[in-house]
Structures are given as structure tokens and as C-alpha cells.
Amino acid sequence: MPNLFELTKGGKVMAFGEGQFIGYGTKEDGSVMFVASTKMPENELEKIAVDFRDKKQVLHWFKNYFSGWDSSWYEFFTNDSV
């Protein structure tokens, strides 16, 4: 389980800033739900060509587009239990 999840003792967290959102929490079945979204120009995803099934590519995308966010969020992209 990610350290940030342990910090909230299973609670839910939503963080907003500069057109971006990160949220996580526990679903009824006990699994962890994680969401990251950002405002970007139309067709931007086509230009950057990220395979969102590939954790390494997604982490690289997150580091670029969420560069002002703390690195503790990275574990949601590297932890196999999420």
C-alpha cells in the first residue's frame, strides 16, 4: 500500500491546484482508487503519445505535467498494489 494511503488511514484525499486534480481513497471492496487529471490543450495526448498501461510512461508524463507537485505522489505510478 502506498505511504500516502497509510498516512490518511484509509481515508479519501482530494488535492487541487492550477487546473490539476489528484484524488485517492478506498472503494467498498477494499481496493484503492487513484485519479490524476490535468487541463491541457485539445489533442495534446495524441502529440505526446503516452501508453497509459505502461507505468514508466505514465510516471514520466506525471513528472512533466505535475512538475510542481511533491514527489511522494510518484508511488501511485510505481506501486503494483494500486
JOBELLIN-V441850 format. One record per residue. PSI is psi in radians with two decimals (NA if undefined). Layout:
BEGIN
psi=PSI
psi=PSI
END
This chain:
BEGIN
psi=2.37
psi=2.58
psi=-0.67
psi=-0.64
psi=-0.73
psi=-0.64
psi=-0.65
psi=0.06
psi=0.76
psi=0.04
psi=-3.12
psi=2.56
psi=2.39
psi=2.26
psi=2.33
psi=2.57
psi=2.23
psi=0.91
psi=0.26
psi=2.73
psi=2.42
psi=2.33
psi=2.63
psi=2.78
psi=-3.08
psi=2.36
psi=2.98
psi=-0.60
psi=0.04
psi=-0.16
psi=2.81
psi=2.34
psi=2.33
psi=2.36
psi=2.36
psi=2.27
psi=2.67
psi=2.61
psi=2.27
psi=2.80
psi=2.62
psi=2.44
psi=0.15
psi=-0.69
psi=-0.62
psi=-0.62
psi=-0.69
psi=-0.32
psi=1.04
psi=2.30
psi=1.81
psi=0.04
psi=-0.22
psi=1.90
psi=-0.64
psi=-0.75
psi=-0.70
psi=-0.71
psi=-0.75
psi=-0.78
psi=-0.82
psi=-0.79
psi=-0.65
psi=-0.83
psi=-0.35
psi=0.70
psi=-0.43
psi=-0.05
psi=2.68
psi=2.54
psi=-0.23
psi=-0.34
psi=-0.33
psi=-0.54
psi=-0.36
psi=-0.32
psi=-0.17
psi=-0.28
psi=2.18
psi=-0.27
psi=-0.02
psi=NA
END
